[in-house]
Amino acid sequence: MQIGEWEGRVGRKWAEEWRRTDRSFTGLTEQLLARARSAPFDRALDVGCGAGEVSLALARTQSQSQIRGVDVSEDLIEVARERGSQLDNVKFDLADAASWSETGFAPDLLVSRHGVMFFADPMSAFSHLREIAAPEARLIFSCFRAMSENSWASGITALLPDDTVEQPAPMVPGPFAFADRELTTSMLRDAGWRDIEFEPVDFAYIAGAGDDPVADALSYFLAIGPAARAAADLGPEAREAFVLRLGQFLEQHRSGSLVALGASVWLVTAKAP
């Protein structure tokens, strides 16, 4: 996925879906925030902040700290600014974190919930972030582990025609760019970060909820994400068949008023020199 897509159509769809996206990551977000709050910080940078949930959560509980959220999507930044309009200690910038900087703002905490996986040049981006960070700044980000460990991705991909499935590759922008622990460690080390650690975290990816959680999950997956991209390229008959299979798959993962799928991520931590 290229940065231009986030600046346009993809960013607009994710801005429309921010409520369901925040919901899907509920099981991960609190664990990410707990690690961010485990030590004091004065200035935090939220990389690829999206609609701002992580930035806003930090701003609400760390009222003496200054928070900056950065994203390339104008639509997502507009949502984040609206959500944070009552908070004085958070600001959202429309920019690429791979080149963003603010005079006098050297973050001692850099955090990202799945925002770093879309860097076009990860080495350059993380080198830049290390350069603008305060000495011994903490880096904390989440990224998906292998597709095979994420049923929300592997299960749905298995329902698509084989010739429509794009296999993920290490360091290529997309959900699984940093799934390979050794390659990601090497990249971060070469970018100047130290004390690099990976913690495996599993959580329930909430895809649907309410009176008809299957319909909710189906509309969500057809709106954003890899399934939406693939389904949009199918012909009418193939798309209809895929939607039918997807609905059946989601029904198998229904429990009462929820549809939850397995998700597996790395929580990656590192320090600047």
C-alpha positions as CSV (number, residue, x, y, z in Angstrom):
1,M,0.0,0.0,0.0
2,Q,1.5,3.3,-1.1
3,I,1.4,6.6,0.9
4,G,-0.7,8.2,-1.8
5,E,-3.6,5.8,-1.0
6,W,-3.6,6.9,2.6
7,E,-3.7,10.5,1.4
8,G,-6.8,9.8,-0.7
9,R,-9.4,7.1,-0.9
10,V,-8.0,4.8,1.8
11,G,-7.6,7.5,4.3
12,R,-11.2,8.7,3.7
13,K,-12.6,5.2,4.3
14,W,-10.6,4.7,7.5
15,A,-11.7,8.1,8.7
16,E,-15.3,7.0,8.2
17,E,-14.6,3.8,10.1
18,W,-12.6,5.1,13.0
19,R,-15.2,3.9,15.6
20,R,-15.1,0.3,14.5
21,T,-11.4,0.4,14.0
22,D,-10.8,1.6,17.5
23,R,-13.2,-1.1,18.7
24,S,-11.3,-3.8,16.8
25,F,-8.0,-2.9,18.6
26,T,-9.5,-2.6,22.1
27,G,-7.6,-5.7,23.4
28,L,-4.3,-4.3,22.1
29,T,-4.7,-0.6,22.8
30,E,-4.7,-0.8,26.6
31,Q,-1.5,-3.0,26.6
32,L,0.2,-0.5,24.3
33,L,-0.8,2.4,26.5
34,A,0.3,0.6,29.7
35,R,3.8,0.3,28.3
36,A,3.8,4.0,27.2
37,R,2.7,5.1,30.7
38,S,5.2,2.8,32.5
39,A,7.7,5.7,32.7
40,P,7.2,9.5,32.8
41,F,7.5,11.5,29.7
42,D,7.3,15.2,28.8
43,R,6.7,15.1,25.0
44,A,5.2,12.2,23.1
45,L,5.0,11.6,19.3
46,D,2.2,9.4,18.0
47,V,3.5,8.0,14.6
48,G,0.7,7.3,12.1
49,C,-1.8,8.5,14.7
50,G,-4.9,7.8,12.5
51,A,-8.0,9.1,14.1
52,G,-6.1,9.9,17.3
53,E,-7.1,7.3,19.9
54,V,-3.7,6.7,21.3
55,S,-2.7,10.4,21.3
56,L,-6.0,11.3,23.0
57,A,-5.7,8.6,25.7
58,L,-2.2,9.8,26.6
59,A,-3.2,13.5,26.6
60,R,-6.1,12.8,29.0
61,T,-4.1,10.9,31.6
62,Q,-0.8,12.8,31.2
63,S,-2.1,16.4,31.4
64,Q,1.4,17.9,32.0
65,S,2.8,16.3,28.9
66,Q,2.7,17.5,25.3
67,I,1.4,15.1,22.7
68,R,1.8,15.3,18.9
69,G,-0.1,13.1,16.5
70,V,1.2,12.8,13.0
71,D,-0.5,11.2,10.0
72,V,-0.5,11.6,6.2
73,S,-4.3,11.3,5.8
74,E,-6.0,14.7,5.9
75,D,-9.4,13.0,6.6
76,L,-8.0,11.1,9.6
77,I,-6.3,14.2,11.0
78,E,-9.6,16.1,10.7
79,V,-11.3,13.4,12.8
80,A,-8.5,13.5,15.4
81,R,-8.6,17.2,15.7
82,E,-12.3,17.2,16.2
83,R,-12.0,14.5,18.9
84,G,-9.3,16.4,20.7
85,S,-10.7,19.9,20.4
86,Q,-11.2,20.2,24.2
87,L,-7.7,19.1,25.1
88,D,-5.0,21.8,25.3
89,N,-2.0,19.4,25.4
90,V,-2.5,17.5,22.2
91,K,-1.9,18.7,18.6
92,F,-2.4,16.8,15.3
93,D,-0.2,17.5,12.3
94,L,-0.8,16.5,8.7
95,A,2.6,15.2,7.8
96,D,4.7,12.1,7.1
97,A,6.4,11.0,10.3
98,A,9.4,9.9,8.2
99,S,10.3,13.5,7.6
100,W,8.3,15.4,10.3
101,S,9.9,17.6,12.9
102,E,9.0,20.6,15.1
103,T,11.5,23.1,16.4
104,G,11.9,22.7,20.2
105,F,9.9,19.4,20.3
106,A,12.2,16.5,20.9
107,P,10.0,13.6,21.9
108,D,11.1,11.4,24.8
109,L,8.4,8.9,23.9
110,L,7.6,7.7,20.4
111,V,4.6,5.5,20.1
112,S,2.6,3.9,17.3
113,R,-0.4,1.5,17.1
114,H,0.3,-0.1,13.8
115,G,1.2,3.2,12.1
116,V,4.8,2.4,11.3
117,M,4.1,-0.6,9.0
118,F,3.4,1.6,6.0
119,F,6.7,3.5,5.8
120,A,8.0,3.5,2.2
121,D,11.6,3.3,3.5
122,P,11.6,1.9,7.0
123,M,15.4,2.4,7.5
124,S,15.3,6.0,6.6
125,A,12.1,6.7,8.6
126,F,13.4,5.1,11.8
127,S,16.7,6.9,11.4
128,H,14.9,10.2,11.1
129,L,12.8,9.4,14.2
130,R,15.9,8.6,16.2
131,E,17.5,11.8,15.0
132,I,14.6,14.0,16.2
133,A,14.1,12.1,19.5
134,A,15.5,13.2,22.8
135,P,18.5,11.3,24.3
136,E,17.4,7.9,25.6
137,A,13.9,8.4,24.3
138,R,11.6,5.3,24.4
139,L,10.2,3.8,21.2
140,I,7.1,1.6,21.5
141,F,5.1,0.3,18.6
142,S,2.8,-2.6,17.7
143,C,2.9,-4.5,14.4
144,F,1.3,-7.7,13.3
145,R,3.2,-11.0,13.5
146,A,3.0,-13.5,10.6
147,M,-0.2,-13.7,8.6
148,S,-0.5,-17.4,9.6
149,E,-0.8,-16.3,13.2
150,N,-3.6,-13.9,12.4
151,S,-6.9,-15.6,11.6
152,W,-8.6,-12.3,10.7
153,A,-6.1,-12.2,7.7
154,S,-5.3,-15.8,6.9
155,G,-8.9,-17.0,7.3
156,I,-10.3,-14.3,5.1
157,T,-7.5,-14.6,2.5
158,A,-8.3,-18.3,2.2
159,L,-11.8,-17.4,0.9
160,L,-10.4,-15.4,-2.0
161,P,-9.5,-16.7,-5.5
162,D,-5.8,-17.7,-5.4
163,D,-4.8,-15.3,-8.2
164,T,-6.1,-12.3,-6.2
165,V,-4.1,-12.9,-3.0
166,E,-1.0,-10.8,-2.6
167,Q,1.5,-12.4,-0.3
168,P,3.1,-10.1,2.2
169,A,6.9,-9.5,2.0
170,P,9.3,-8.2,4.8
171,M,9.8,-4.5,4.8
172,V,7.2,-3.9,2.1
173,P,4.5,-1.4,3.3
174,G,1.5,-3.3,4.6
175,P,0.1,-5.0,7.7
176,F,2.9,-7.6,7.9
177,A,5.9,-5.5,7.0
178,F,7.6,-6.1,10.4
179,A,6.4,-9.6,11.1
180,D,10.0,-11.0,10.8
181,R,11.6,-10.3,14.1
182,E,15.2,-10.8,13.0
183,L,14.9,-8.5,10.0
184,T,13.1,-5.8,12.0
185,T,15.6,-6.0,14.8
186,S,18.4,-5.6,12.3
187,M,16.7,-2.7,10.6
188,L,16.1,-0.9,13.9
189,R,19.7,-1.5,15.0
190,D,21.0,-0.1,11.8
191,A,18.8,2.9,12.2
192,G,20.5,3.7,15.5
193,W,18.1,2.3,18.1
194,R,19.3,0.1,21.0
195,D,17.9,-2.2,23.7
196,I,15.4,-3.6,21.1
197,E,12.9,-6.1,22.5
198,F,9.9,-7.9,21.1
199,E,7.0,-9.1,23.2
200,P,4.4,-11.4,21.5
201,V,0.8,-10.3,22.4
202,D,-2.4,-12.1,21.3
203,F,-5.8,-10.4,21.5
204,A,-9.4,-10.7,20.2
205,Y,-9.9,-8.6,17.1
206,I,-13.5,-7.4,17.5
207,A,-14.9,-7.3,14.0
208,G,-18.6,-7.1,14.7
209,A,-20.9,-6.3,17.6
210,G,-24.6,-5.6,18.3
211,D,-27.8,-7.3,17.4
212,D,-26.4,-8.6,14.2
213,P,-22.7,-8.8,14.7
214,V,-22.1,-10.9,11.5
215,A,-23.7,-8.2,9.3
216,D,-21.7,-5.6,11.2
217,A,-18.4,-7.5,10.7
218,L,-19.2,-8.2,7.1
219,S,-19.8,-4.5,6.3
220,Y,-16.6,-3.6,8.2
221,F,-14.4,-6.0,6.3
222,L,-15.9,-4.9,3.0
223,A,-15.2,-1.3,3.8
224,I,-11.5,-1.3,4.8
225,G,-8.5,-3.6,4.9
226,P,-7.1,-6.4,2.7
227,A,-10.5,-8.1,2.1
228,A,-12.1,-4.8,0.9
229,R,-9.2,-4.2,-1.5
230,A,-9.4,-7.7,-2.9
231,A,-13.2,-7.8,-3.1
232,A,-13.3,-4.5,-5.0
233,D,-11.2,-6.0,-7.8
234,L,-13.5,-9.1,-8.2
235,G,-16.1,-9.4,-10.9
236,P,-19.8,-9.4,-9.9
237,E,-20.2,-13.2,-9.6
238,A,-16.9,-13.8,-7.9
239,R,-17.6,-11.0,-5.5
240,E,-21.0,-12.3,-4.6
241,A,-19.5,-15.8,-4.0
242,F,-16.8,-14.3,-1.8
243,V,-19.2,-12.2,0.3
244,L,-21.3,-15.4,0.9
245,R,-18.2,-17.3,2.0
246,L,-17.1,-14.4,4.2
247,G,-20.5,-14.2,5.9
248,Q,-20.3,-18.0,6.7
249,F,-16.8,-17.6,8.0
250,L,-17.8,-14.8,10.3
251,E,-20.8,-16.7,11.6
252,Q,-18.4,-19.4,12.7
253,H,-16.6,-16.8,14.9
254,R,-19.8,-15.4,16.4
255,S,-20.2,-15.6,20.1
256,G,-23.4,-13.9,21.3
257,S,-23.4,-10.3,20.3
258,L,-19.7,-10.3,19.1
259,V,-17.7,-11.6,16.2
260,A,-14.1,-11.9,17.3
261,L,-11.1,-13.2,15.4
262,G,-7.6,-14.1,16.5
263,A,-4.9,-11.4,16.2
264,S,-1.2,-11.7,17.0
265,V,1.2,-8.8,17.2
266,W,4.6,-7.8,18.4
267,L,4.9,-5.0,20.9
268,V,8.3,-3.6,20.0
269,T,10.3,-1.4,22.4
270,A,13.7,0.3,21.9
271,K,15.7,3.3,23.1
272,A,17.5,6.1,21.4
273,P,21.2,6.6,22.2
